[in-house]
Amino acid sequence: MPLDKPYLDIPGTTIFDADQSRKGYWLNQFCMSLMKAENRARFKADERAYLDEWPMSEEQKQAVLDRDLNRCIALGGNIYFLAKIGATDGKSFQQMAGSMTGMTEEEYRDMMIKGGRSPEGNRYLGEDGDAQPHRQPQGAAGGEVR
C-alpha cells in the first residue's frame, strides 16, 4: 500500500524518499565509487565501459554521460552522491547547481547571496487558486505544518 505523499504536489521538486532511493540505488553506488582515485581514472578513461559495469538502467547511464543532473535526480540520484561526478569533472558544487537551474555559476551565486529563489511558483499546487485543494501534512502533535 503506497504511503500518502503530499510532497509530490510541489512543482519542479523531486523529494529523495525511500522510493527514489530504491530507484537510484545503483546510480548512487556508482557515484560513491568515484571517491577512489583509481575508479575516477577508470571512469574518465572510458566512461561508457565503466558505467556498463554497474546494473543501472540505460536511461541512468545516458543521463550520467550527458551530465544531465536534473535527469539523474528524476531517476533516483541524490545530489550529494551526484556531486562526486562533478568533482570528478573538476566542477564545484556551485557550478553544478548553476547548471541545474539554467543559470551561470555567477548568476546562481548571486541569487543565493540575495536569499535564494522566490517561493512564488514553488509551493504546493493545492495552494494555487486554480489547483485542487491540498490536505496539508500534519505535524507530530496533529497540527498543521507550515
Protein Blocks (a to p, Z undefined) as FASTA:
>chain_A
ZZddfklmpghiacddfklmmmmmmmmmmmmmmmpmklmmmmmmommlmmmmpccdfklm
mmmmnopaklmmmnopafklmmmmmmmnopafklmmmmmnopafklmmmmmmnnpaafeh
pacfklpmkbccddddddfkopacZZ
